[in-house]
Amino acid sequence: MPAMILDPQLQRELIAQRALTGADRYDEVWEGVTMLSPMANNQHLKSTKGDQVWQL
C-alpha cells in the first residue's frame, strides 16, 4: 500500500536504516522523491520459485 511520510526526521531515519540493512537496493529517486521498494516476503518467494530460468 503506498504511503507518504511527511515527517522529515522519520524520512531520514528510514532511509538511513534501509541503507544499513541493504533494503535500499531497489529504491529509486524520482524528481527528488525517494520511492521505497518493498522487500520480497515468503509469499512472493514461493510464487516465483517455479519461474526461475537458468542460463548455462
Secondary structure per residue as TSV (DSSP state, phi and psi in degrees):
chain	resnum	aa	ss	phi	psi
A	1	M	-	360.0	126.0
A	2	P	-	-65.4	143.9
A	3	A	-	-147.1	148.7
A	4	M	-	-113.9	125.2
A	5	I	-	-96.7	115.3
A	6	L	-	-93.7	-18.7
A	7	D	-	-77.7	112.8
A	8	P	H	-58.1	-37.8
A	9	Q	H	-64.9	-44.6
A	10	L	H	-64.6	-36.6
A	11	Q	H	-60.6	-48.5
A	12	R	H	-62.3	-43.2
A	13	E	H	-63.8	-43.0
A	14	L	H	-65.4	-44.8
A	15	I	H	-64.2	-41.5
A	16	A	H	-65.1	-43.0
A	17	Q	H	-63.5	-41.6
A	18	R	H	-65.1	-36.7
A	19	A	H	-66.4	-39.7
A	20	L	H	-65.1	-36.0
A	21	T	H	-94.1	-7.3
A	22	G	T	84.3	3.7
A	23	A	T	-70.8	-11.0
A	24	D	T	-88.3	8.1
A	25	R	T	-53.3	-39.9
A	26	Y	T	-108.7	10.5
A	27	D	-	-66.4	150.5
A	28	E	E	-133.1	159.9
A	29	V	E	-119.2	120.1
A	30	W	E	-113.8	113.9
A	31	E	T	48.9	44.9
A	32	G	T	83.8	1.2
A	33	V	E	-109.1	123.6
A	34	T	E	-79.0	126.7
A	35	M	E	-105.0	118.2
A	36	L	-	-92.9	124.3
A	37	S	-	-86.8	134.2
A	38	P	-	-70.8	147.8
A	39	M	-	-76.3	147.6
A	40	A	-	-65.1	139.0
A	41	N	-	-107.3	-179.7
A	42	N	H	-59.7	-40.2
A	43	Q	H	-61.7	-42.7
A	44	H	H	-63.6	-44.6
A	45	L	H	-62.7	-39.6
A	46	K	H	-65.9	-38.4
A	47	S	H	-72.9	-22.3
A	48	T	H	-101.7	-2.5
A	49	K	G	-57.6	-41.7
A	50	G	G	-81.7	-6.7
A	51	D	G	-92.6	3.1
A	52	Q	-	-72.0	137.2
A	53	V	-	-124.4	128.8
A	54	W	-	-109.9	131.3
A	55	Q	-	-108.0	123.8
A	56	L	-	-105.1	360.0
